Amino acid sequence: ENPKKLLSFEVLLLSSKSVLVLCYNCFTLDVVGSVAFGTEVDSQKNPDDPFVKNCRTFFEMSLFKPLLILIREYTLPLSTSLWHCFVTHSLFFFSSCIPQRRRDFLQWMLDSRNSNESPLAGRDEIAGQAFLFLIAGFETTTSTLSFATYLLATNPECQEKVLQEVDEFSAKHMVPDYQNVQELPYLEMVIAETLRMYPPAFRFTREAAEDCIVLGQRIPAGAVIETAVGHLHHNPEFWPEPEKFMPERFTEEAKKERHPFAYLPFGAGPRGCIGMKMGLLETKITLLRILQKFQFKTCPETEIPLQLKSKATLGPKNGVYIMLESR
């Protein structure tokens, strides 16, 4: 966690009735740049930073949009899958960030490259894995944070439970970390319910490796099966009153009674989302830090119900407008 990034984020949030997508977009880009590329940037204060500009270009490329979905299906090195699909200049820039890293996730991969024990293939694969984290942790985490904020603002009784949990946590811990944030079960349930109602990756595909029969239906090898996660998450057979925000759906008892594949915000199995743990941790700590000082309130500009856009990922069509009230 970077206190400077959180402080800058806080100032941006307080500047006006916030368009949360913009605020979260800047913040998550800074975090992923730091974690995946070891590059310290401040996209909120310096939008012309080369790393920021290349990331924006990377995500705005029309060629890239359909490929974003593929990241959930394949964790192959970009040198053999996505790598050659992008502009040479952008590839060179992101690859050049690697030698300028600090000791973190990226350093671990570089050390692995030089190790005698199952080394990584090389610089292309290292850059490819960093790209995977950029894709998994930027746009999808931005959407999750925006949706969670909207749902808390429009469900004050649930927000009150979160605030009580946050206050109890803050009385015990000065700084959140990977271990102690496990003591925030209700906030975790809020995030899980957010991902049920608004899964950023609302569909994914799998290719049959061999002929098989599922529920009496023959599926030949090579057939591509698409899973409509958005529909699955709103199926009343598994989710009574599916349009209602109910974090209690994700108590340990409730999860045990439900089919494990009724909830697939990150896919499942070995091809599941590589950035799942990082994205969830980033979401949880960000909401924790904000709610330690503020609570979310609706304002006249708050769109109810929220209009959605569904291109490569699911997101709010017109942004999320809310007000922050100091606690």
Contacts in CASP RR format, 6 or more apart in sequence:
PFRMAT RR
TARGET T0000
AUTHOR 0000-0000-0000
METHOD contacts of the structure
MODEL  1
ENPKKLLSFEVLLLSSKSVLVLCYNCFTLDVVGSVAFGTEVDSQKNPDDP
FVKNCRTFFEMSLFKPLLILIREYTLPLSTSLWHCFVTHSLFFFSSCIPQ
RRRDFLQWMLDSRNSNESPLAGRDEIAGQAFLFLIAGFETTTSTLSFATY
LLATNPECQEKVLQEVDEFSAKHMVPDYQNVQELPYLEMVIAETLRMYPP
AFRFTREAAEDCIVLGQRIPAGAVIETAVGHLHHNPEFWPEPEKFMPERF
TEEAKKERHPFAYLPFGAGPRGCIGMKMGLLETKITLLRILQKFQFKTCP
ETEIPLQLKSKATLGPKNGVYIMLESR
1 175 0 8 1.000
1 176 0 8 1.000
1 285 0 8 1.000
1 289 0 8 1.000
2 30 0 8 1.000
2 31 0 8 1.000
2 34 0 8 1.000
4 42 0 8 1.000
5 27 0 8 1.000
5 30 0 8 1.000
5 31 0 8 1.000
5 34 0 8 1.000
5 42 0 8 1.000
6 289 0 8 1.000
8 42 0 8 1.000
8 44 0 8 1.000
8 45 0 8 1.000
9 23 0 8 1.000
9 26 0 8 1.000
9 27 0 8 1.000
9 44 0 8 1.000
10 290 0 8 1.000
10 293 0 8 1.000
12 18 0 8 1.000
12 23 0 8 1.000
12 26 0 8 1.000
12 44 0 8 1.000
13 23 0 8 1.000
13 290 0 8 1.000
13 294 0 8 1.000
13 324 0 8 1.000
14 324 0 8 1.000
17 299 0 8 1.000
17 301 0 8 1.000
17 321 0 8 1.000
17 322 0 8 1.000
17 323 0 8 1.000
18 321 0 8 1.000
18 322 0 8 1.000
18 323 0 8 1.000
18 324 0 8 1.000
19 319 0 8 1.000
19 320 0 8 1.000
19 321 0 8 1.000
20 145 0 8 1.000
20 146 0 8 1.000
20 149 0 8 1.000
20 150 0 8 1.000
20 319 0 8 1.000
20 320 0 8 1.000
20 321 0 8 1.000
20 322 0 8 1.000
21 142 0 8 1.000
21 143 0 8 1.000
21 146 0 8 1.000
21 315 0 8 1.000
21 316 0 8 1.000
21 319 0 8 1.000
21 320 0 8 1.000
24 141 0 8 1.000
24 142 0 8 1.000
24 145 0 8 1.000
24 146 0 8 1.000
24 149 0 8 1.000
24 286 0 8 1.000
25 138 0 8 1.000
25 142 0 8 1.000
26 43 0 8 1.000
26 44 0 8 1.000
27 44 0 8 1.000
27 286 0 8 1.000
28 137 0 8 1.000
28 138 0 8 1.000
28 141 0 8 1.000
28 142 0 8 1.000
28 145 0 8 1.000
28 282 0 8 1.000
29 41 0 8 1.000
29 43 0 8 1.000
29 52 0 8 1.000
29 55 0 8 1.000
29 138 0 8 1.000
30 41 0 8 1.000
30 42 0 8 1.000
30 43 0 8 1.000
30 44 0 8 1.000
31 282 0 8 1.000
32 133 0 8 1.000
32 134 0 8 1.000
32 137 0 8 1.000
32 138 0 8 1.000
32 141 0 8 1.000
33 39 0 8 1.000
33 41 0 8 1.000
33 51 0 8 1.000
33 55 0 8 1.000
33 134 0 8 1.000
34 40 0 8 1.000
34 41 0 8 1.000
34 104 0 8 1.000
35 104 0 8 1.000
35 105 0 8 1.000
35 133 0 8 1.000
35 278 0 8 1.000
36 105 0 8 1.000
36 106 0 8 1.000
36 129 0 8 1.000
36 130 0 8 1.000
36 131 0 8 1.000
36 133 0 8 1.000
36 134 0 8 1.000
37 51 0 8 1.000
37 94 0 8 1.000
37 97 0 8 1.000
37 98 0 8 1.000
37 101 0 8 1.000
37 106 0 8 1.000
37 130 0 8 1.000
37 134 0 8 1.000
38 97 0 8 1.000
38 100 0 8 1.000
38 101 0 8 1.000
38 102 0 8 1.000
38 104 0 8 1.000
38 106 0 8 1.000
39 51 0 8 1.000
39 97 0 8 1.000
39 100 0 8 1.000
39 101 0 8 1.000
41 49 0 8 1.000
41 51 0 8 1.000
41 52 0 8 1.000
42 49 0 8 1.000
43 49 0 8 1.000
43 52 0 8 1.000
46 52 0 8 1.000
47 53 0 8 1.000
50 93 0 8 1.000
51 93 0 8 1.000
51 97 0 8 1.000
54 90 0 8 1.000
54 93 0 8 1.000
54 94 0 8 1.000
55 134 0 8 1.000
55 138 0 8 1.000
57 87 0 8 1.000
57 90 0 8 1.000
58 64 0 8 1.000
58 86 0 8 1.000
58 90 0 8 1.000
58 134 0 8 1.000
59 138 0 8 1.000
59 139 0 8 1.000
61 86 0 8 1.000
61 87 0 8 1.000
63 85 0 8 1.000
63 86 0 8 1.000
64 85 0 8 1.000
64 86 0 8 1.000
65 311 0 8 1.000
65 312 0 8 1.000
66 312 0 8 1.000
67 82 0 8 1.000
67 85 0 8 1.000
68 135 0 8 1.000
68 139 0 8 1.000
68 312 0 8 1.000
68 313 0 8 1.000
69 201 0 8 1.000
69 203 0 8 1.000
69 204 0 8 1.000
69 205 0 8 1.000
69 312 0 8 1.000
70 81 0 8 1.000
70 82 0 8 1.000
71 82 0 8 1.000
71 132 0 8 1.000
71 135 0 8 1.000
71 136 0 8 1.000
71 273 0 8 1.000
72 201 0 8 1.000
72 204 0 8 1.000
72 266 0 8 1.000
72 267 0 8 1.000
72 271 0 8 1.000
72 272 0 8 1.000
72 273 0 8 1.000
73 204 0 8 1.000
73 205 0 8 1.000
73 206 0 8 1.000
73 207 0 8 1.000
73 271 0 8 1.000
74 81 0 8 1.000
74 271 0 8 1.000
75 132 0 8 1.000
75 271 0 8 1.000
75 274 0 8 1.000
77 83 0 8 1.000
77 121 0 8 1.000
77 124 0 8 1.000
77 125 0 8 1.000
77 128 0 8 1.000
77 129 0 8 1.000
78 124 0 8 1.000
78 125 0 8 1.000
78 127 0 8 1.000
78 128 0 8 1.000
78 131 0 8 1.000
78 132 0 8 1.000
79 121 0 8 1.000
79 124 0 8 1.000
79 125 0 8 1.000
79 128 0 8 1.000
82 128 0 8 1.000
82 131 0 8 1.000
83 91 0 8 1.000
83 124 0 8 1.000
83 128 0 8 1.000
91 127 0 8 1.000
94 127 0 8 1.000
94 130 0 8 1.000
94 131 0 8 1.000
95 123 0 8 1.000
95 124 0 8 1.000
95 127 0 8 1.000
97 130 0 8 1.000
98 106 0 8 1.000
98 110 0 8 1.000
98 123 0 8 1.000
98 126 0 8 1.000
98 127 0 8 1.000
98 130 0 8 1.000
101 107 0 8 1.000
101 110 0 8 1.000
105 133 0 8 1.000
106 126 0 8 1.000
106 130 0 8 1.000
109 120 0 8 1.000
109 126 0 8 1.000
109 129 0 8 1.000
109 130 0 8 1.000
110 126 0 8 1.000
112 118 0 8 1.000
112 119 0 8 1.000
112 120 0 8 1.000
113 119 0 8 1.000
113 120 0 8 1.000
113 122 0 8 1.000
113 123 0 8 1.000
113 126 0 8 1.000
120 126 0 8 1.000
120 129 0 8 1.000
129 274 0 8 1.000
132 274 0 8 1.000
132 275 0 8 1.000
133 274 0 8 1.000
133 275 0 8 1.000
133 278 0 8 1.000
136 273 0 8 1.000
136 274 0 8 1.000
136 275 0 8 1.000
136 276 0 8 1.000
136 278 0 8 1.000
136 279 0 8 1.000
137 275 0 8 1.000
137 278 0 8 1.000
137 279 0 8 1.000
137 282 0 8 1.000
139 200 0 8 1.000
139 312 0 8 1.000
139 313 0 8 1.000
140 200 0 8 1.000
140 201 0 8 1.000
140 279 0 8 1.000
140 313 0 8 1.000
141 279 0 8 1.000
141 282 0 8 1.000
141 283 0 8 1.000
143 198 0 8 1.000
143 200 0 8 1.000
143 313 0 8 1.000
143 314 0 8 1.000
143 315 0 8 1.000
143 316 0 8 1.000
144 191 0 8 1.000
144 194 0 8 1.000
144 195 0 8 1.000
144 198 0 8 1.000
144 200 0 8 1.000
144 279 0 8 1.000
144 283 0 8 1.000
145 283 0 8 1.000
145 286 0 8 1.000
145 287 0 8 1.000
146 315 0 8 1.000
146 316 0 8 1.000
146 319 0 8 1.000
146 320 0 8 1.000
147 194 0 8 1.000
147 197 0 8 1.000
147 198 0 8 1.000
147 306 0 8 1.000
147 315 0 8 1.000
147 316 0 8 1.000
147 320 0 8 1.000
148 190 0 8 1.000
148 191 0 8 1.000
148 194 0 8 1.000
148 283 0 8 1.000
148 287 0 8 1.000
149 287 0 8 1.000
149 296 0 8 1.000
149 320 0 8 1.000
149 322 0 8 1.000
150 302 0 8 1.000
150 306 0 8 1.000
150 316 0 8 1.000
150 320 0 8 1.000
150 322 0 8 1.000
151 158 0 8 1.000
151 190 0 8 1.000
151 193 0 8 1.000
151 194 0 8 1.000
151 197 0 8 1.000
151 245 0 8 1.000
152 158 0 8 1.000
152 159 0 8 1.000
152 162 0 8 1.000
152 190 0 8 1.000
152 296 0 8 1.000
153 159 0 8 1.000
153 296 0 8 1.000
153 297 0 8 1.000
153 298 0 8 1.000
153 302 0 8 1.000
153 322 0 8 1.000
154 245 0 8 1.000
154 298 0 8 1.000
154 302 0 8 1.000
154 304 0 8 1.000
155 245 0 8 1.000
158 190 0 8 1.000
158 245 0 8 1.000
158 247 0 8 1.000
159 295 0 8 1.000
159 296 0 8 1.000
161 186 0 8 1.000
161 247 0 8 1.000
162 186 0 8 1.000
162 187 0 8 1.000
162 190 0 8 1.000
162 287 0 8 1.000
162 291 0 8 1.000
163 291 0 8 1.000
163 295 0 8 1.000
163 327 0 8 1.000
165 184 0 8 1.000
165 185 0 8 1.000
165 186 0 8 1.000
165 187 0 8 1.000
166 184 0 8 1.000
166 187 0 8 1.000
166 288 0 8 1.000
166 291 0 8 1.000
166 292 0 8 1.000
169 176 0 8 1.000
169 180 0 8 1.000
169 183 0 8 1.000
169 184 0 8 1.000
169 288 0 8 1.000
170 292 0 8 1.000
172 180 0 8 1.000
172 183 0 8 1.000
173 180 0 8 1.000
173 183 0 8 1.000
176 285 0 8 1.000
176 288 0 8 1.000
176 289 0 8 1.000
178 281 0 8 1.000
181 281 0 8 1.000
181 284 0 8 1.000
181 285 0 8 1.000
181 288 0 8 1.000
184 284 0 8 1.000
184 288 0 8 1.000
186 247 0 8 1.000
187 284 0 8 1.000
187 287 0 8 1.000
187 288 0 8 1.000
188 250 0 8 1.000
188 284 0 8 1.000
189 247 0 8 1.000
189 248 0 8 1.000
189 249 0 8 1.000
189 250 0 8 1.000
189 251 0 8 1.000
190 247 0 8 1.000
190 287 0 8 1.000
191 280 0 8 1.000
191 283 0 8 1.000
191 284 0 8 1.000
191 287 0 8 1.000
192 247 0 8 1.000
192 249 0 8 1.000
192 250 0 8 1.000
192 263 0 8 1.000
192 265 0 8 1.000
193 245 0 8 1.000
193 246 0 8 1.000
193 247 0 8 1.000
193 249 0 8 1.000
193 250 0 8 1.000
195 265 0 8 1.000
196 233 0 8 1.000
196 239 0 8 1.000
196 249 0 8 1.000
196 263 0 8 1.000
196 265 0 8 1.000
197 233 0 8 1.000
197 234 0 8 1.000
197 242 0 8 1.000
197 243 0 8 1.000
197 245 0 8 1.000
198 308 0 8 1.000
198 314 0 8 1.000
198 315 0 8 1.000
199 229 0 8 1.000
199 230 0 8 1.000
199 233 0 8 1.000
199 264 0 8 1.000
199 265 0 8 1.000
199 314 0 8 1.000
200 265 0 8 1.000
200 313 0 8 1.000
200 314 0 8 1.000
200 315 0 8 1.000
201 229 0 8 1.000
201 265 0 8 1.000
201 266 0 8 1.000
201 267 0 8 1.000
201 273 0 8 1.000
201 313 0 8 1.000
201 314 0 8 1.000
202 228 0 8 1.000
202 229 0 8 1.000
202 230 0 8 1.000
202 310 0 8 1.000
202 313 0 8 1.000
202 314 0 8 1.000
203 226 0 8 1.000
203 227 0 8 1.000
203 228 0 8 1.000
203 229 0 8 1.000
203 230 0 8 1.000
204 226 0 8 1.000
204 227 0 8 1.000
204 229 0 8 1.000
204 264 0 8 1.000
204 267 0 8 1.000
205 224 0 8 1.000
205 225 0 8 1.000
205 226 0 8 1.000
205 227 0 8 1.000
206 224 0 8 1.000
206 225 0 8 1.000
206 227 0 8 1.000
206 271 0 8 1.000
207 222 0 8 1.000
207 223 0 8 1.000
207 224 0 8 1.000
207 225 0 8 1.000
208 219 0 8 1.000
208 220 0 8 1.000
208 221 0 8 1.000
208 222 0 8 1.000
208 223 0 8 1.000
208 224 0 8 1.000
208 225 0 8 1.000
209 221 0 8 1.000
209 222 0 8 1.000
210 221 0 8 1.000
211 218 0 8 1.000
211 219 0 8 1.000
211 220 0 8 1.000
211 221 0 8 1.000
212 218 0 8 1.000
212 219 0 8 1.000
213 219 0 8 1.000
219 225 0 8 1.000
227 264 0 8 1.000
227 267 0 8 1.000
229 264 0 8 1.000
229 265 0 8 1.000
229 267 0 8 1.000
230 314 0 8 1.000
232 238 0 8 1.000
232 262 0 8 1.000
232 264 0 8 1.000
233 239 0 8 1.000
233 242 0 8 1.000
233 262 0 8 1.000
233 263 0 8 1.000
233 264 0 8 1.000
233 265 0 8 1.000
234 242 0 8 1.000
234 243 0 8 1.000
235 242 0 8 1.000
235 262 0 8 1.000
236 242 0 8 1.000
238 258 0 8 1.000
238 259 0 8 1.000
238 262 0 8 1.000
239 249 0 8 1.000
239 262 0 8 1.000
248 254 0 8 1.000
260 268 0 8 1.000
261 268 0 8 1.000
266 272 0 8 1.000
266 273 0 8 1.000
266 275 0 8 1.000
266 276 0 8 1.000
267 273 0 8 1.000
290 324 0 8 1.000
292 327 0 8 1.000
293 326 0 8 1.000
293 327 0 8 1.000
294 324 0 8 1.000
294 325 0 8 1.000
294 326 0 8 1.000
294 327 0 8 1.000
295 324 0 8 1.000
295 325 0 8 1.000
295 327 0 8 1.000
296 322 0 8 1.000
296 323 0 8 1.000
296 324 0 8 1.000
296 325 0 8 1.000
297 322 0 8 1.000
297 323 0 8 1.000
297 324 0 8 1.000
297 325 0 8 1.000
298 304 0 8 1.000
298 322 0 8 1.000
298 323 0 8 1.000
299 321 0 8 1.000
299 322 0 8 1.000
299 323 0 8 1.000
301 321 0 8 1.000
302 320 0 8 1.000
302 321 0 8 1.000
302 322 0 8 1.000
303 316 0 8 1.000
303 318 0 8 1.000
303 319 0 8 1.000
303 320 0 8 1.000
303 321 0 8 1.000
306 316 0 8 1.000
306 317 0 8 1.000
306 320 0 8 1.000
307 316 0 8 1.000
307 317 0 8 1.000
307 318 0 8 1.000
308 314 0 8 1.000
308 315 0 8 1.000
308 316 0 8 1.000
308 317 0 8 1.000
309 315 0 8 1.000
309 316 0 8 1.000
309 317 0 8 1.000
END
